[in-house]
Each structure stands twice: as C-alpha cells, then as structure tokens.
C-alpha cells in the first residue's frame, strides 16, 4: 500500500513487453485494479501495451513500482520493467523531437524511454549505421527514433539499447506519446 498523502502527482507508468505476440499477458483491467489497490487514484489505462495513467501521493512513486511489479509477478508469472514519467517530462519529449523538427512524418517517429540516464561514453559507442535508413538520437533519458520502414524490421531495438547503454528502456510510437499526455492533462 502506498502512503496516503495530501499532495498528489500525476504519472504514466510505461510497462515493457506485455501483451506482445501473445506473451506476457496482462489484462489492463487487472493492471488498473493493482494500481488502485496500491493506493493510486484516477487510474486509467490506454491500449493493451501497458500504459497506466494515475495519481499518487508525492514521493510514493518509487515504492509503488516495487509493489506493482511484485503483484504482477505473483499473479501473472512475469515481471515487466516499469518506467514512470510526469506530464512535464512528456511535454519535454514532445517539444524536443529532432526528427519532427526536421519535418519527418509522425508515423515514422517513436520514443524509447530509458530507466536511467545513460553514460556519455556509452552513448558515443552506439552505431549510427546499425539499421539504415533508421535514425536515432539520444537526448537525456529518451532516445528519439525515426523508422521509415516501421519498427518490425528495425535493428534499433530495446535489447540493443539496453545492452549498449546498461539500462532498461521501453518504446512507444509518437501517436501514443501524444495521446498519453492528452489523457494526463485531460
């Protein structure tokens, strides 16, 4: 149970690798119930890929991730990484996409959200020619992707960036990132 406090903040929890290709199944209704049972308010999910918008007491979010992760593991037998972002962080992401500013079509755009800030030395070791014509740019705790041929055949995967940057990431397409912010603000 998350500590009950008077001041609450809005977050989106981004779960990685659930309900993909029939693996790591996790019904969104059950996921929302887990967040509510942990003390979160105004819990809503968006699409089946593990996006949960909620409010919780300020300072309780770190403990919340442990609670939810343990509940998922106990009930469904897998432990997906969970990353949190605030509305302000998503606004920053939406304002700073270098590929959108260069005129790339929105349907080609994706964002990888990183659990940790990557070390500059590790970022320099990334291969910009790993998956042509795909492009990426690391900015803070996000990696902006331009995938002209879609994500399915790209070699710019979660696994690649996880191993090279020594952190965990999860991706969302540009349309989803926009919708999540709209729902957080709405």
Beta strands, then each sheet from edge to edge (+ up, - down):
strand 1: 8-15
strand 2: 41-46
strand 3: 51-57
strand 4: 82-86
strand 5: 109-114
strand 6: 135-139
strand 7: 142-146
strand 8: 169-173
sheet 1: 2+ 3- 1+ 4-
sheet 2: 6+ 7- 5+ 8-
end
